[in-house]
Amino acid sequence: MRRILAYNRGSFEPLMESMSAKPMTPAGKLFAAAALIEGVTWAGLLIGMLLKHGTGTTELGVWLFGRLHGLAFVFYVVVTLYAWIKLRWPLWAMLLALVAAVPPLVTVPLEMWFRRIGLLSERPH
């Protein structure tokens, strides 16, 4: 057993939990997938921009990943709002998740943190 910080009823307080994280709910898994897809498409877009503007070799990466990232961004926003409602997140968590979609590659560490503090798992009523 170890002490970790977990979200519980409106405040952060230490709870005793096992070494493994609580199982994620279906909504938590969907948020994790959306965060990963958003991050991967951001990385693809950044590589595409490097190829287009840095080396001047091709515009294909920007063309392809620009479209994919646009779809992934909208999917992430919709899933974030769904998770906020379904998982009963506090307002700060939903706002932070939405802001995390703007800078490159921030959704992945945010998802890892949300998982660690229990926001992607079943919450007590």
Buried (B, 14 or more C-beta within 10 A) or exposed (E): EEEBEBBBEEEEEEEEBEEEBBEBBEBBEBBBBBBBBBBBBBBBBBBBBEBBEEEEEEBEBBEBBBEBBEEBBEBBBEBBEBBBEBBEBEEEBBEBBBEBBEEEEBBBEBBEEBBBBBBBBEBEE
